[in-house]
Amino acid sequence: MPAVLVAQPSADTYGSDRQLLESIHGLRASGWDVTVCLPDTGPLVELLDGVEVDVSPFPVLRKALLRPVPIIGLLLRTPLDLLRLVRRIRVRRPDVVYVNTVTIPLWILAARLARVPVLVHVHEAEDAAARPVRIALNAPLLLAQVVVANSAASAHTVADAVPRLTARTVVIPNGIPDSGPAPATDAQPGRVALIARLSPRKGVDVALEAVARLRREGRDVQLDICGTAYAGYEWFERDLRQRAAQPDLAGAVRLHGYVNPTTPMLATASVVIVPSRVEPFGNTAVEGMLAARPVVASRVQGLAEIVDDGRTGLLVEPDDPAALAAAIARLLDDPDAARQLATAGRIEAQLRFSASRYRREIEKALTGATRG
């Protein structure tokens, strides 16, 4: 039985975290023995039933570290942290190490020092970062046998930063479990759903301004927001709540916090929106399509690869409340067109983003990494 050690940067249960679950389900079904290493405990642990979980701190690159004092501390701890990771790998003796992000590069180096092949799964597309930052973030991938990117946008960001990575990078779009289409009768008129982490990257503030515009036009539009803030972005959630309490939005916006499963929330929506400013893939766009709800998404990165504008959903320019409001109004005013988009979107999502296809491709990539 082949064995894989998975290095995962958090025990959350959002996009890339849940995508890891799909990877693990597919690997276990193919006969792999799986161990997951986490830096701390959290809700993901409960979903790793039947998988050995090793919880012990290790460094994760976060924006909070990009200041003089934290970065110096990180560098001083690196030799000891690296030694600990090498020991953890040698104790487990896996056939391959699966590093589920570019934000834990020490695992890549540790695996190579332990003489174990590495696959790195890239869920990031930081194309707006300064070039030195992008190079530093992606250069450790040169030590990996295989790099998996979740979209062409992510793959382009990797190759643009370090061109030598092009030959070892494969694009495997995310796979989303299909809970079936939500009944059309469940959709409530004027209800809009947004499922995302609460951060500026996700454009939640843009959604509020779009709904405010629609309400000023006399439309009874309601916005449901499902998600929590990243650590360090609590200020953004406070800003959202303050904006939602203002007279033009009072009573029209509900922040539900973390919601799982999201199926009931998608079912009650007339429109699903994904107004991200940055989005390497966009699981919630696919979830909306699978639920047979019309999707309006930003014309950025992975979202522009998922949604075929005018056929399987609508694309609007990012950071543009007026454009987002106009697209929502278009769907609310033309139910027949909205249904056509929703139907085509569901068919497209089933064909391109199935969990079974994703699992097969990940297992193939991991097998390829072991053969180096």
N, C-alpha and C positions, 0 to 999 in steps of 0.2 A: 504494500500500500504506500503510494507516494505521500510525502508529508510537506506541508507548507506552513511557515510561520508568517502570520499577518501582523504588520506593524500599523496601528491605527491611531491617529493623533487625538481622538476624543471619544468619549462615551455618550455623545449626543445622538439624537435620532432624526437628523435632518437629511438633506439630499444625498451628499456623498456617504454619509453614515449608513443610510438605508440601502444605497447602492452596494455598499460592502456586503450587506446581508444577502443580496441577490448573488454576488460572487461566491459567498460561502455556501449558500444553498446549492448552487450549481457544482461546486467542487466536491462537496460531500456526496451529492448524488452520483458523481463520477468516480467515487472511491477514494478521495483524498482525505488524509488525516489533517485536521486543521487546528492550529493554536493561534489565538488572537492575543496580542500584547497591547495593553492600554496604559496610558500614563496615570489614569485615575478611574474611579468608578462612576457609574451613571446609568441612565435608562437603557442604553444599548446593551448592557450586560444581561439584562433580563431577556432580551431577544436572542441571545447567543446560546440558546438551550441546546445541550448536547455537544457543545464546542468547548474545548479547554481554554480558559481565559486566564491570562497572566497579567495582573495589575501591579505595576511598579512604576514610579516616576521616571520620565525621560524628557529631554528638552524638545519643545515644539516651538518653531519660529512663529511668533505672533507680533503684531504691530507694537504691542506694549514693550517689546524687547528692543525696539529700534531707537533706543536712547542711550547716551553714553554709559551711565552706570549699569543698567541691565545688560547691555551687550558686553561690557567688560567682564561682568560676573559670568555670563554664559561662556565666554571664551576661556576663562580660567577653569571652569568646571569641565570643559570639553574632554581632556584626556581621560579623566576618571569616568565620565559618562560613557565615553567610547569603549573603555575597557569593560564596563558592566554589560553593555549591549553585546559585545563579542562573546562574553561568557554566557549570556542568555541564549544566544544562537547556538553555541557549541554544546550546551546542555541539551537543547531540543534536537539538534542534529537534523534539521529539515533538508529536504531536497532543493527547496527554493524559498527565498524570502520575498513576500509580497508587501511592498511599501505603498500604502494607500493615500499618498499625497506628496507634494514636493516640500512640505513644511517640516518634515522630519528627516533631513538629509543624513544625519548621523547614522541612521539605520542602514543606509545604502553603503556607507564606508565600513560599518561594522560587519555587514554581510560579506563584503569582499575580503576583509581581513580574516574572516572565518572561513574563507574559500567556499562560499555558498553563492550560487547564482541569484540574481535579483531581477524582479519585475517591479517597475514603478508605475502606479496608476495616477495620471495627472488629471485633476479636477479643476485646475486653475487656468485662467487666461488673462494674466496681468499685462495686457499689451500697452496700457497707459503708463506703467511704471517707467522710471528712468532706465536707460539701457544698461548701465552698470548693475542695477538691482536685478533686472531680468536675467542678465548673464550669470550673476552670482546665484540666483535662485535655481537656474536650470543646469548649470555646469556639473553639479554632482550626478546628474542623470547619465553622464558619460560612463559612469561605473556600472550602469545597469545593462543587462543583456537585452531586455525588452522594455520599451516605454509604451504604455497604453494611454491614449488621450481620449477623453469622453466626447470630443467634437473636433471638427476640422479647425475651428477657431483655436481650440487649445493646442492642437498639433502645430498650427502655424506660429503660435506664440513661442512654443518650444524651439522650433526650427529657426525662427527669426533670431532668437537669442543665441542659440548654439547650432549653427548649420550642420555640424557633424552628426547631430542627433536624428536627422531626417530619415536615414536608412534604417534605424532601429525603432522608429515610432510607428505604431499602428493605431488607427482610429476605430474605437469600438463605442458606438453611441450607447447611452444608458438603456437599460431594459426596465420597464415599469409593469408591475403586476396589474392584470386587468380584472377589475371587480364587476365588469359589465356596465352597460349603459344605464344611466339614471332615467327613470320614467319622465317623459316630457311633462306630465301633469304635476310633478313635484316642484317644477321651477316656479318661483314666485316673481310676479311682474316687478321689474325695476330693481331686483336684488343682484348685487355684484359681489363676487367673491375674489379675495386675494389671499393666497397662502404663501408666506415667505418669512424668513428671518427679518427682524426689525432693524434695518440698517439703511443708510443712504444708498448703498449699492443696489438695493432692491426696489428703490423708487416708490416706497410706500407713501412718502410725502407728496409725490406727484399724483398718486391715486386720490388722495384727499382733496387736492386742488381741482382735479377733474370732476369729482362728485360735487364739489361746491359750485362749479360752473353749471353743471346740469340742474342742480336745485335752484339756482338763480334764474334758470330758464323756465322754472315752474314744474320740473319733472320730480316725481316722488321716487327718487333713487336712494337706495340703502346700500351701504358698504359693510361687508363682513371681512374682518382682517384676522387671519389665524397665524400666530407665530409669536416668538419671544425674541428679545434683543440678544445680540452677541454680548459677551462679557466686555465691558468698557463702553457699550453703546446704550446704557440705561438712559443717558441724556436724550437720545433720539426718541425713545419711547415716551419720555415725559413731554417732549415737544409735540409728538403726534397726539397725545391725549389732550394737551392744551389747545391744539388746533381744532380737534374734533369737538371740543366743548364750546367753541365760538358760535355765535347765533346762526350763521349760515349753514352750519353742519350739526348743530345740537340735536341729538336723538337719531341722527342718520348714520352714524358710524359706530360699529361695535368691535372692540378689540377683545378677541376671545382667548388670547394666549395660545399655548401649544394645543393643537387639536390632532388627535389620531384615533381612529381613521378619519380622513378628510372626506370620505365618500358622502356622508349626509350633508355636509356643508356645500359640496359641489352640486349635489342633487337639487338643493333649494335655489341655486343661482340661475339667473337668466343669462348672465355673462360671466366668464372667468377672465381675469386680467393678470398679466405678468409684466409690470411696467419697469423692469430692471434697467439700471444704467450700465451694469456689467453682469453678464450671465454666460459662463462657459458652456452650460448645457440648458437646463431649465426643466426639471422634472415636473413642476406643477403645470406647465403648459401641456405636457403629454397627459397628465392626470385629467386635466380638464377635457382634452380631446377624447380620451377613453370614456369619460363620463357622458359623452355626447352633449357637451355644452360648447357654444361658440367661444372661441378664445381670441382675446386681443392682447398682443405682446409687443414689446419693443423690438425695433429692427436692429438688434445687436447680437453679435457673436453667435452662440449656440441657438438662441431663439430664432434667428433668421434662417437657421438650418432646419428647424423643426416645423415652423409654420410657413406654408406656401400662401403668400398674401393673396386674398381674394378667392382662394380655393378651399383651404383647410382652416382658415382663420384670417385675422386681420393683423397687419403689422403697422406700427406707428413709430415716429421718431422718438427716441428716448428723451426724457426730461422735458416733455412738452404736454402740459395738462390740457391745452386746448385740443390738440390732436387726439389725445386719449379720450377726452369727453366726446368729441365728434364721432369716434369709432363706436363707443358705447351707445350713443344715441342712434347711430345708423342701425345697429342690431336690434335695439328696443323698438324702433319704428318699423322695422321690416321683419316680422317673425318668420316669414317664409324663407327669406335669405339667411336668417340666423340658423334655421333648421338645416338648410342645405350645407352651410359651413360646418355645422356640428356633425352631420352625417359623414361628410367627406373627411373631416378631421378624425373621427373615430376609426374609419377604415384605414387611413394613413398611419395612425398610431399603432394599430394592430399589426400592420405589415412591417413597419420599420423599427418599432421600439418594444417588441415583445420581450418578456423576461426569458423565455426559452431560448430565443436567438442570442440574447446577451450572455446567458450562462454558457452556452456552447462556445462562443467566441472567447470568453475569458479563460475557460479551461484549455482551449487550444493555445492561447497566448502563453499561459503559464507552463504548459508542457514544452512549448518552444523555448522558453527561458531556461528550463532545466537542461536542454540540449545545447544551449549556449551558442 
